[in-house]
Amino acid sequence: MGIEKGIFKRTELLVGNEVFKQIKDVRVIIFGVGGVGSWCAESLIRSGIQHLTIVDSDRVCITNINRQLMATTETVGQVKVEALKKRLLSINPTAEINALQQIYCAETAESFQLETYDYIIDAIDSLENKAALIRHACETKATFFSSMGAALKMDPLKIDVAEFWKVKGCPLAAALRRKFKKNKTFPAKKFKCVYSEELLENQGIPSLCGTDQCICKEKGSPLADGQEQGNDWHAAKIHTNGTMAHITAIFGFTIAGLVIQDIMKKEIV
């Protein structure tokens, strides 16, 4: 029995041969591999996804360790997508994983060739870039899923899935809708989001980590997820929100589940 056949024996048993072939054939791209995107990537690879592109410009910061899959004391300072790629290839060495240390923005949008993917996943924090990705992805034929804000959450039972315009209680979703309405530029199609109505308050004192190992403030490097600078959905110029692994991981796993269920639905139809 080949290594790949052995790895996915239980998956194939559940979904069937034809669906599993489709899982292996689809092309997926994830933007943002922090607390949500890293777990989503792992779940997809463990489910049999063979063609995966991961996009993130950041490096592992010591403050990422509490919630990001590839963040450990040994990977602090490493490029996130490279650290995650190494982890994913240790799960399935035959997977084709394209790691891009880049930012999605208006200037780089066309370089990602979104029209070549079957599934596009948004797990980025920047309001401006998130809005641009949503509009761009919705213009393609790909199936698109987006993660709303996963910070300031504690209760896993409050995590839900809804069409973007029906998401309730999420400041990030509300800010995106305001932005689309203000600019009169709307997504070209409906898409599903993972979100939670829960909104707690930080109990500690917000700050950057301030350690010698922290590279959050490195010139030209975006702040770690949960640290938003100049976004209009935060009142403060620099704001750090508390996050925990069980919430960000469930967000990521839920999106991965939506991808697999969609593949199954299309194959059965």
MILOGU-370445 format. One record per residue (C-alpha): residue in three letters; x, y, z. Coordinates in steps of 0.05 Angstrom, whole numbers, padded with zeros to 5 digits, always signed. Example, Ala and Ser with C-alpha at 12.3 -4.5 7.8 and 13.67 -1.06 7.14 Angstrom:
! residues 2
ALA+00246-00090+00156;SER+00273-00021+00143;
This chain:
! residues 269
MET+00000+00000+00000;GLY+00029+00068-00021;ILE+00038+00122+00031;GLU-00017+00166+00002;LYS-00065+00108-00002;GLY-00051+00092+00071;ILE-00058+00164+00095;PHE-00127+00174+00064;LYS-00157+00105+00074;ARG-00207+00130+00126;THR-00224+00191+00085;GLU-00238+00150+00022;LEU-00280+00102+00064;LEU-00325+00159+00086;VAL-00332+00199+00021;GLY-00324+00145-00032;ASN-00275+00137-00089;GLU-00305+00187-00138;VAL-00310+00243-00087;PHE-00240+00230-00063;LYS-00214+00236-00134;GLN-00247+00305-00138;ILE-00217+00325-00072;LYS-00148+00308-00099;ASP-00160+00346-00164;VAL-00186+00413-00140;ARG-00141+00474-00133;VAL-00147+00515-00069;ILE-00116+00582-00048;ILE-00116+00609+00023;PHE-00101+00682+00037;GLY-00075+00691+00108;VAL-00046+00632+00147;GLY-00053+00659+00218;GLY-00100+00634+00272;VAL-00155+00614+00222;GLY-00118+00601+00157;SER-00064+00555+00185;TRP-00114+00506+00215;CYS-00156+00509+00152;ALA-00095+00490+00111;GLU-00079+00431+00156;SER-00150+00405+00154;LEU-00151+00410+00078;ILE-00085+00372+00070;ARG-00108+00319+00119;SER-00173+00313+00079;GLY-00134+00297+00015;ILE-00128+00365-00020;GLN-00067+00357-00064;HIS-00060+00426-00095;LEU-00057+00483-00045;THR-00029+00554-00048;ILE-00018+00591+00017;VAL-00008+00666+00019;ASP+00018+00709+00077;SER+00073+00761+00081;ASP+00087+00755+00155;ARG+00138+00718+00198;VAL+00123+00677+00260;CYS+00119+00721+00322;ILE+00123+00695+00393;THR+00053+00722+00406;ASN+00027+00675+00350;ILE+00044+00613+00390;ASN-00021+00611+00430;ARG-00065+00600+00368;GLN-00027+00589+00302;LEU-00012+00519+00278;MET+00060+00527+00255;ALA+00079+00577+00310;THR+00125+00545+00362;THR+00186+00568+00402;GLU+00227+00536+00347;THR+00195+00573+00288;VAL+00194+00644+00316;GLY+00223+00690+00263;GLN+00212+00641+00205;VAL+00169+00660+00145;LYS+00099+00636+00162;VAL+00082+00603+00096;GLU+00149+00566+00094;ALA+00140+00541+00165;LEU+00070+00519+00149;LYS+00091+00486+00084;LYS+00142+00444+00120;ARG+00089+00422+00169;LEU+00039+00405+00114;LEU+00090+00365+00074;SER+00106+00324+00136;ILE+00032+00303+00134;ASN+00030+00288+00059;PRO+00097+00291+00023;THR+00063+00283-00045;ALA+00021+00347-00038;GLU+00037+00405-00084;ILE+00041+00465-00037;ASN+00057+00534-00065;ALA+00080+00581-00009;LEU+00077+00655-00027;GLN+00105+00707+00021;GLN+00063+00763-00007;ILE+00007+00811+00011;TYR-00058+00811-00027;CYS-00074+00883-00046;ALA-00097+00922-00106;GLU-00027+00925-00134;THR-00014+00850-00128;ALA-00084+00823-00142;GLU-00074+00800-00214;SER-00010+00763-00198;PHE-00048+00709-00160;GLN-00088+00688-00221;LEU-00150+00673-00181;GLU-00187+00649-00242;THR-00143+00586-00241;TYR-00170+00562-00173;ASP-00232+00522-00155;TYR-00235+00548-00084;ILE-00213+00614-00055;ILE-00209+00624+00020;ASP-00203+00691+00055;ALA-00171+00691+00124;ILE-00138+00759+00123;ASP-00146+00816+00173;SER-00134+00881+00135;LEU-00203+00913+00121;GLU-00180+00946+00056;ASN-00147+00883+00028;LYS-00202+00838+00053;ALA-00255+00879+00016;ALA-00213+00879-00047;LEU-00204+00803-00044;ILE-00278+00792-00034;ARG-00295+00834-00095;HIS-00241+00801-00137;ALA-00257+00729-00116;CYS-00332+00739-00128;GLU-00317+00758-00200;THR-00287+00689-00213;LYS-00321+00622-00223;ALA-00287+00595-00160;THR-00326+00579-00097;PHE-00308+00631-00044;PHE-00309+00626+00032;SER-00290+00680+00081;SER-00273+00683+00155;MET-00301+00741+00195;GLY-00268+00764+00260;ALA-00245+00709+00307;ALA-00217+00752+00363;LEU-00254+00767+00428;LYS-00290+00700+00426;MET-00292+00643+00477;ASP-00354+00601+00465;PRO-00347+00550+00409;LEU-00422+00538+00408;LYS-00434+00608+00382;ILE-00393+00598+00319;ASP-00438+00595+00257;VAL-00440+00599+00182;ALA-00483+00648+00142;GLU-00485+00684+00076;PHE-00445+00749+00081;TRP-00504+00797+00082;LYS-00538+00755+00137;VAL-00479+00754+00185;LYS-00500+00783+00252;GLY-00462+00814+00310;CYS-00393+00815+00277;PRO-00358+00884+00275;LEU-00314+00863+00217;ALA-00373+00841+00174;ALA-00409+00905+00191;ALA-00348+00947+00171;LEU-00342+00909+00105;ARG-00416+00921+00089;ARG-00409+00995+00105;LYS-00348+00999+00060;PHE-00384+00966+00002;LYS-00444+01011+00009;LYS-00402+01074+00016;ASN-00361+01058-00047;LYS-00422+01029-00083;THR-00380+00969-00103;PHE-00412+00904-00083;PRO-00391+00831-00087;ALA-00416+00801-00153;LYS-00445+00739-00119;LYS-00465+00712-00052;PHE-00415+00675-00009;LYS-00413+00640+00059;CYS-00376+00665+00120;VAL-00355+00634+00186;TYR-00370+00681+00243;SER-00392+00688+00316;GLU-00439+00738+00347;GLU-00400+00734+00412;LEU-00361+00797+00428;LEU-00323+00798+00494;GLU-00277+00851+00522;ASN-00203+00845+00534;GLN-00189+00833+00608;GLY-00114+00846+00604;ILE-00074+00906+00582;PRO-00065+00909+00506;SER+00007+00915+00482;LEU+00055+00890+00431;CYS+00096+00832+00458;GLY+00158+00875+00469;THR+00206+00817+00470;ASP+00272+00810+00433;GLN+00240+00754+00393;CYS+00182+00796+00369;ILE+00186+00817+00296;CYS+00117+00849+00294;LYS+00148+00918+00289;GLU+00199+00898+00236;LYS+00200+00951+00181;GLY+00155+00931+00123;SER+00124+00873+00162;PRO+00049+00873+00176;LEU+00027+00867+00247;ALA+00007+00799+00273;ASP-00066+00779+00266;GLY-00109+00811+00320;GLN-00067+00875+00315;GLU-00100+00923+00267;GLN-00070+00990+00248;GLY-00112+01045+00219;ASN-00173+01001+00203;ASP-00239+01038+00208;TRP-00271+00981+00247;HIS-00226+00998+00307;ALA-00228+01064+00344;ALA-00155+01060+00364;LYS-00097+01070+00316;ILE-00064+01006+00342;HIS-00109+00955+00375;THR-00093+00886+00400;ASN-00149+00837+00414;GLY-00145+00772+00453;THR-00153+00707+00414;MET-00151+00633+00432;ALA-00134+00571+00392;HIS-00199+00533+00402;ILE-00238+00589+00369;THR-00190+00605+00311;ALA-00181+00531+00297;ILE-00256+00518+00295;PHE-00263+00577+00246;GLY-00209+00545+00202;PHE-00236+00475+00208;THR-00306+00499+00191;ILE-00282+00531+00126;ALA-00245+00468+00108;GLY-00308+00429+00121;LEU-00348+00475+00076;VAL-00298+00462+00020;ILE-00303+00386+00027;GLN-00379+00387+00033;ASP-00383+00430-00030;ILE-00340+00381-00068;MET-00384+00324-00045;LYS-00447+00361-00065;LYS-00422+00377-00135;GLU-00398+00305-00146;ILE-00465+00276-00123;VAL-00503+00324-00168;
